Amino acid sequence: MKHMKGPLTLLMLNLFIIMVGIGLVIPILPFYVEEYGANARTLGMLIAVFSFMQFLFAPVWGRVSDKVGRKPLITLGLFGFAIAEFIFAFATDLWMLFASRILAGTFGSALMPTAMAYVSDITTPEKRGQGMGMMGAAMGLGIVVGPGIGGWLADEISLSAPFLLAGIVAVIAGTVSVFALPESYTKEMRKRDALENTEEQTNQFIQMYHALKSPVGFLLVLVFIMSFGLANFQSIFGYYTKDRYHYNPSEVGTIILITGLIGTIIQGGVVGRLISKFGEERVVTGSLLLSAFGFVIMTLAFNFITVLITTATFFIGNSILRPSLNSFISKLAGRRQGMVMGLNNSFLSLGNVAGPLVAGTLYEINLHIPYLLGACVMLFGLVATKIWIVRKEKQTNVQPQ
């Protein structure tokens, strides 16, 4: 992979920039929308529309990249994302904030899956896992440090400063990519693969419906529950801490930064050992319980330290749940890894849409209700998983030897 070190490094930088741009929104949005007379329900809609555009356009951009190559989509994603950030920074009305989030979700979904396809193009099967891991690390770091950067810039300079910075950096990364990033998917490769893959593309909604009836169907529902819980927690967190504890963007960003780093460490150094020792089934159920516990105790926190501890509890549970659930799904997917993981992303995106919408609406009734609902959803997932595991074991035992 030595000769590909440059392109991989540039891709990591690009993904890091996009995820920082996504992450820096979290501590700032509650303060930003209030300048336009909006409330928590509007905040939830702003966050949800971003994920919904990702859900709609990620499959579209994937097919386009198979026809025109990876580089055009990667550069288009960066420049489009930059435009979205500039619109947000200079917005003078609420509709401009929505236009910005729509563009950010649309063009962000052009970059991320295409970058993963780029890695597949330039790596051997033996090195592919390493390449994907590098991309995942860049994305994880970006979404962790984004809130910290956004909160600090908002307090020290202005609420619009983080978006200006994200837009400028995205323009620089896009310009560098135009001149320095080689195309990984040549015309010859595109013609060859087009001849081999002549089957008609199935609508993703139809794919999702059929997937629910497959052996991994329940686990995909669990992916939705997991992403719903995380989006529910994160989308309203800034509003919750602002209204209840009177925190500023910097304090909100610091909490998310610290807890995100803890979650990243857990994912990298603990999850694999837990799965090896206890198996995916026990780890998934245990992390669902821990996530539910984190939701409940969040409503009991009374100062910065207890907010930090309760938030970390939830993030640790979710950080264990995500990779263990992906491992579980991968084992049941068999040879259909690509298709199943694509469906995994679809259900993940739907959870990211539903979570903020529900949380924002319920927050207007009572600020604690979104977190109590999140706990109930996680506990429902826990009970349903237990029932599913028992049924699966019974079916395995009655099969003829």
C-alpha positions as CSV (number, residue, x, y, z in Angstrom):
1,M,0.0,0.0,0.0
2,K,3.1,2.3,-0.1
3,H,2.3,3.8,-3.5
4,M,-1.2,4.5,-2.4
5,K,-0.2,6.2,0.9
6,G,-0.7,9.7,-0.7
7,P,-4.3,9.1,-2.0
8,L,-5.3,7.3,1.2
9,T,-3.9,10.2,3.4
10,L,-5.8,12.7,1.2
11,L,-9.0,10.7,1.5
12,M,-8.6,10.5,5.3
13,L,-8.2,14.3,5.4
14,N,-11.3,14.8,3.2
15,L,-13.5,12.5,5.4
16,F,-12.1,14.1,8.6
17,I,-13.1,17.6,7.3
18,I,-16.6,16.4,6.4
19,M,-17.1,14.8,9.8
20,V,-15.7,17.8,11.7
21,G,-18.3,19.9,9.7
22,I,-21.0,17.6,10.8
23,G,-19.9,17.4,14.4
24,L,-19.4,21.1,15.0
25,V,-23.1,21.7,14.4
26,I,-24.1,19.7,17.6
27,P,-23.2,22.3,20.3
28,I,-24.1,25.3,18.2
29,L,-27.5,24.6,16.7
30,P,-29.6,25.3,19.8
31,F,-28.1,28.8,20.1
32,Y,-28.2,29.4,16.3
33,V,-31.9,28.5,15.8
34,E,-33.0,30.7,18.7
35,E,-31.8,33.7,16.8
36,Y,-34.5,33.0,14.3
37,G,-37.2,32.4,16.9
38,A,-37.2,28.7,16.4
39,N,-37.6,25.9,19.0
40,A,-36.5,22.4,19.7
41,R,-38.9,21.0,17.2
42,T,-37.3,23.0,14.4
43,L,-33.9,21.9,15.7
44,G,-34.9,18.3,15.3
45,M,-36.1,18.9,11.8
46,L,-32.8,20.6,10.8
47,I,-30.9,17.6,12.0
48,A,-33.3,15.1,10.5
49,V,-33.3,16.6,7.0
50,F,-29.6,16.2,6.8
51,S,-29.8,12.5,7.5
52,F,-32.8,12.1,5.2
53,M,-30.9,13.6,2.2
54,Q,-28.1,11.1,3.0
55,F,-30.6,8.3,3.0
56,L,-32.0,9.3,-0.4
57,F,-28.8,10.2,-2.2
58,A,-26.1,7.8,-1.0
59,P,-27.3,5.0,-3.4
60,V,-27.7,7.5,-6.2
61,W,-24.2,8.8,-5.9
62,G,-22.9,5.3,-5.6
63,R,-24.4,4.4,-9.0
64,V,-23.1,7.7,-10.5
65,S,-19.6,7.0,-9.3
66,D,-19.7,3.6,-11.1
67,K,-20.4,5.5,-14.3
68,V,-18.2,8.6,-14.1
69,G,-15.5,7.5,-11.6
70,R,-14.7,8.3,-8.0
71,K,-12.7,11.5,-8.2
72,P,-15.5,13.7,-9.7
73,L,-17.9,12.6,-6.9
74,I,-15.3,13.2,-4.1
75,T,-14.5,16.7,-5.3
76,L,-18.1,17.5,-6.0
77,G,-18.9,16.3,-2.4
78,L,-16.3,18.6,-0.9
79,F,-17.2,21.7,-2.9
80,G,-21.0,21.1,-2.4
81,F,-20.4,20.7,1.4
82,A,-18.4,23.9,1.4
83,I,-21.3,25.8,-0.2
84,A,-23.7,24.4,2.4
85,E,-21.4,25.6,5.2
86,F,-21.2,29.1,3.8
87,I,-24.9,29.4,3.4
88,F,-25.3,28.4,7.0
89,A,-22.7,31.0,8.1
90,F,-24.3,33.9,6.2
91,A,-28.0,32.8,6.7
92,T,-30.5,35.6,7.3
93,D,-33.6,33.5,7.5
94,L,-34.7,30.1,8.8
95,W,-35.3,28.7,5.3
96,M,-31.6,29.3,4.5
97,L,-30.6,27.0,7.4
98,F,-32.8,24.3,6.0
99,A,-31.3,24.8,2.5
100,S,-27.9,24.5,4.0
101,R,-28.6,21.2,5.8
102,I,-30.3,19.8,2.7
103,L,-27.2,20.6,0.6
104,A,-24.8,19.4,3.3
105,G,-26.6,16.0,3.5
106,T,-26.9,15.7,-0.3
107,F,-23.2,16.4,-1.1
108,G,-21.8,14.8,2.1
109,S,-23.4,11.6,0.9
110,A,-21.6,11.9,-2.4
111,L,-18.2,11.9,-0.6
112,M,-18.4,9.3,2.1
113,P,-19.5,6.1,0.2
114,T,-17.4,7.1,-2.8
115,A,-14.3,7.4,-0.6
116,M,-15.0,3.8,0.6
117,A,-15.3,2.6,-3.0
118,Y,-12.0,4.4,-3.8
119,V,-10.3,2.4,-1.0
120,S,-11.8,-0.8,-2.5
121,D,-10.4,0.1,-5.9
122,I,-6.8,0.7,-4.8
123,T,-6.3,-2.0,-2.1
124,T,-5.9,-5.7,-2.3
125,P,-8.4,-7.9,-0.4
126,E,-5.7,-8.6,2.2
127,K,-5.1,-4.8,2.8
128,R,-8.7,-3.7,2.4
129,G,-9.6,-4.0,6.0
130,Q,-6.6,-1.8,6.9
131,G,-7.6,0.8,4.4
132,M,-11.2,0.8,5.6
133,G,-10.0,1.1,9.2
134,M,-8.0,4.1,8.3
135,M,-11.1,5.8,6.8
136,G,-13.1,4.9,9.8
137,A,-10.5,6.3,12.2
138,A,-10.5,9.6,10.3
139,M,-14.3,9.8,10.4
140,G,-14.5,8.9,14.1
141,L,-11.9,11.5,15.0
142,G,-13.6,14.1,13.0
143,I,-17.0,13.6,14.6
144,V,-15.4,13.6,18.0
145,V,-13.3,16.8,17.7
146,G,-15.9,18.7,15.7
147,P,-18.1,19.6,18.6
148,G,-15.1,20.8,20.6
149,I,-13.9,23.0,17.8
150,G,-17.3,24.3,17.1
151,G,-18.1,25.2,20.7
152,W,-14.8,27.0,21.2
153,L,-15.0,29.0,18.0
154,A,-18.6,30.0,18.7
155,D,-17.7,31.3,22.2
156,E,-14.4,33.0,21.2
157,I,-15.4,34.5,17.9
158,S,-19.0,34.1,16.8
159,L,-21.7,31.5,16.2
160,S,-21.0,31.6,12.4
161,A,-17.2,31.2,12.7
162,P,-17.2,27.3,12.8
163,F,-19.2,27.1,9.6
164,L,-16.9,29.6,7.9
165,L,-13.9,27.6,8.9
166,A,-15.5,24.3,7.8
167,G,-16.4,25.8,4.4
168,I,-12.9,27.3,3.8
169,V,-11.2,24.0,4.7
170,A,-13.5,22.0,2.5
171,V,-12.7,24.3,-0.5
172,I,-9.0,23.9,0.1
173,A,-9.4,20.1,0.4
174,G,-11.5,20.0,-2.8
175,T,-9.0,22.1,-4.7
176,V,-6.1,19.8,-3.6
177,S,-8.1,16.8,-4.6
178,V,-8.7,18.2,-8.1
179,F,-4.9,18.4,-8.7
180,A,-3.5,15.7,-6.4
181,L,-6.0,12.8,-6.2
182,P,-5.6,10.3,-9.0
183,E,-8.7,8.5,-10.4
184,S,-8.9,5.0,-9.0
185,Y,-11.7,3.7,-11.3
186,T,-10.5,4.0,-14.9
187,K,-12.7,4.0,-18.0
188,E,-11.6,0.5,-18.8
189,M,-12.6,-0.7,-15.3
190,R,-16.0,1.0,-15.7
191,K,-16.7,-0.6,-19.1
192,R,-15.7,-4.0,-17.8
193,D,-17.8,-3.8,-14.7
194,A,-20.8,-2.4,-16.6
195,L,-20.8,-5.5,-18.8
196,E,-20.6,-7.8,-15.8
197,N,-23.3,-6.0,-13.8
198,T,-26.2,-5.7,-16.2
199,E,-29.0,-6.5,-13.8
200,E,-31.5,-3.8,-13.0
201,Q,-31.1,-1.8,-9.8
202,T,-33.7,-2.5,-7.2
203,N,-35.4,0.3,-5.4
204,Q,-33.8,0.7,-2.0
205,F,-37.2,0.7,-0.3
206,I,-38.0,-2.7,-1.9
207,Q,-34.6,-4.0,-0.8
208,M,-35.2,-2.9,2.8
209,Y,-38.7,-4.5,2.8
210,H,-37.2,-7.8,1.6
211,A,-34.3,-7.5,4.0
212,L,-36.7,-7.4,7.0
213,K,-37.9,-10.9,6.1
214,S,-34.3,-12.3,5.8
215,P,-32.2,-13.9,8.5
216,V,-30.6,-10.5,9.3
217,G,-34.0,-8.7,9.4
218,F,-34.3,-8.4,13.1
219,L,-30.7,-7.1,13.5
220,L,-31.4,-4.4,10.9
221,V,-34.4,-3.3,13.1
222,L,-31.9,-3.2,16.0
223,V,-29.7,-1.0,13.9
224,F,-32.6,1.4,13.5
225,I,-33.2,1.3,17.3
226,M,-29.6,2.0,18.0
227,S,-29.3,4.9,15.6
228,F,-32.7,6.3,16.8
229,G,-31.4,6.3,20.4
230,L,-28.1,7.9,19.5
231,A,-29.7,10.6,17.3
232,N,-32.4,11.2,20.0
233,F,-29.7,11.7,22.6
234,Q,-27.3,13.9,20.5
235,S,-29.9,16.1,18.7
236,I,-31.5,17.4,21.9
237,F,-28.4,17.4,24.1
238,G,-27.4,21.0,23.4
239,Y,-30.9,22.3,24.1
240,Y,-31.2,20.2,27.2
241,T,-27.9,21.4,28.8
242,K,-28.6,25.0,27.7
243,D,-32.1,25.1,29.3
244,R,-31.4,23.0,32.3
245,Y,-27.8,23.9,33.2
246,H,-27.3,27.1,31.3
247,Y,-24.3,25.8,29.5
248,N,-22.7,27.7,26.6
249,P,-21.5,26.2,23.3
250,S,-18.0,25.7,24.6
251,E,-19.2,23.7,27.6
252,V,-21.5,21.6,25.5
253,G,-18.7,20.9,22.9
254,T,-16.2,20.0,25.7
255,I,-18.6,17.4,27.1
256,I,-19.2,15.8,23.7
257,L,-15.5,15.9,22.9
258,I,-14.5,14.1,26.1
259,T,-17.3,11.5,25.9
260,G,-16.6,11.0,22.2
261,L,-12.9,10.3,22.9
262,I,-13.9,7.8,25.6
263,G,-16.2,6.1,23.1
264,T,-13.5,5.9,20.5
265,I,-11.1,4.4,22.9
266,I,-13.7,1.8,23.9
267,Q,-14.4,0.9,20.3
268,G,-10.7,0.5,19.5
269,G,-9.5,-1.3,22.5
270,V,-12.3,-3.0,24.4
271,V,-15.1,-4.2,22.0
272,G,-13.0,-6.8,20.3
273,R,-12.0,-8.4,23.6
274,L,-15.6,-8.3,24.9
275,I,-16.9,-10.1,21.8
276,S,-14.1,-12.7,22.0
277,K,-14.9,-13.4,25.6
278,F,-18.7,-13.2,25.7
279,G,-19.9,-13.4,22.1
280,E,-21.9,-10.9,20.1
281,E,-25.3,-11.8,21.6
282,R,-24.3,-11.1,25.2
283,V,-22.4,-7.9,24.3
284,V,-25.3,-6.6,22.3
285,T,-27.8,-7.1,25.1
286,G,-25.4,-5.7,27.7
287,S,-24.7,-2.6,25.7
288,L,-28.5,-2.0,25.1
289,L,-29.0,-2.2,28.9
290,L,-26.1,0.2,29.5
291,S,-27.4,2.7,26.9
292,A,-30.9,2.6,28.5
293,F,-29.3,3.2,32.0
294,G,-27.4,6.2,30.5
295,F,-30.6,7.7,29.2
296,V,-32.3,7.4,32.7
297,I,-29.5,8.8,34.8
298,M,-29.0,11.7,32.4
299,T,-32.2,13.1,33.9
300,L,-30.7,12.9,37.4
301,A,-27.5,14.8,36.7
302,F,-27.1,18.0,38.7
303,N,-23.7,19.6,37.8
304,F,-20.9,19.5,35.1
305,I,-19.2,16.4,36.5
306,T,-22.4,14.3,36.8
307,V,-23.5,15.4,33.3
308,L,-20.1,14.3,32.0
309,I,-20.4,10.9,33.8
310,T,-24.0,10.2,32.7
311,T,-23.2,11.3,29.1
312,A,-20.2,9.0,29.1
313,T,-22.2,6.1,30.4
314,F,-24.6,6.4,27.4
315,F,-21.8,6.9,24.9
316,I,-19.9,3.8,26.2
317,G,-23.0,1.7,25.8
318,N,-23.6,2.9,22.3
319,S,-19.9,2.6,21.4
320,I,-20.0,-1.0,22.4
321,L,-23.3,-1.7,20.7
322,R,-22.5,-0.4,17.2
323,P,-19.4,-2.5,16.3
324,S,-20.7,-5.6,18.1
325,L,-24.0,-5.4,16.2
326,N,-22.1,-4.9,12.9
327,S,-20.0,-8.0,13.7
328,F,-23.2,-9.9,14.4
329,I,-24.8,-8.8,11.1
330,S,-21.6,-9.6,9.2
331,K,-21.6,-13.2,10.5
332,L,-25.2,-13.8,9.4
333,A,-24.7,-12.0,6.0
334,G,-22.6,-14.8,4.5
335,R,-21.5,-13.9,1.0
336,R,-23.8,-10.9,0.7
337,Q,-21.6,-8.6,2.7
338,G,-21.8,-5.6,0.4
339,M,-25.6,-5.6,0.0
340,V,-26.3,-6.3,3.7
341,M,-23.9,-3.6,4.8
342,G,-25.6,-1.2,2.4
343,L,-29.0,-2.0,3.9
344,N,-27.4,-1.6,7.3
345,N,-26.5,2.0,6.4
346,S,-30.1,2.6,5.1
347,F,-31.7,1.6,8.4
348,L,-29.0,3.6,10.2
349,S,-30.0,6.7,8.3
350,L,-33.7,6.2,8.9
351,G,-32.9,6.1,12.7
352,N,-31.0,9.3,12.3
353,V,-34.0,10.9,10.7
354,A,-36.6,9.6,13.2
355,G,-34.6,10.3,16.4
356,P,-34.3,14.1,16.1
357,L,-37.8,14.5,14.8
358,V,-39.3,12.7,17.8
359,A,-36.9,14.2,20.3
360,G,-37.5,17.8,19.2
361,T,-41.3,17.3,19.3
362,L,-41.3,15.7,22.7
363,Y,-38.9,18.2,24.2
364,E,-41.5,20.9,23.7
365,I,-43.8,19.0,26.0
366,N,-41.1,18.3,28.7
367,L,-37.4,18.4,28.5
368,H,-36.9,15.0,30.2
369,I,-39.3,13.0,27.9
370,P,-36.9,12.5,25.0
371,Y,-34.4,10.7,27.3
372,L,-37.0,8.7,29.0
373,L,-38.4,7.6,25.6
374,G,-34.8,6.7,24.6
375,A,-34.5,4.5,27.6
376,C,-37.8,2.7,26.8
377,V,-36.7,2.2,23.2
378,M,-33.4,0.6,24.3
379,L,-35.2,-1.6,26.8
380,F,-37.6,-2.7,24.1
381,G,-34.6,-3.6,21.9
382,L,-33.1,-5.5,24.8
383,V,-36.3,-7.6,25.4
384,A,-36.9,-8.2,21.7
385,T,-33.2,-9.3,21.3
386,K,-33.6,-11.8,24.1
387,I,-36.7,-13.2,22.5
388,W,-35.1,-13.4,19.1
389,I,-32.0,-15.2,20.5
390,V,-34.1,-17.8,22.2
391,R,-36.2,-18.4,19.0
392,K,-33.0,-18.6,16.9
393,E,-31.5,-21.2,19.3
394,K,-34.7,-23.3,19.2
395,Q,-34.7,-23.2,15.4
396,T,-31.1,-24.3,15.4
397,N,-31.8,-27.2,17.8
398,V,-34.7,-28.6,15.8
399,Q,-32.9,-28.6,12.5
400,P,-32.0,-32.1,11.3
401,Q,-28.4,-33.0,12.0
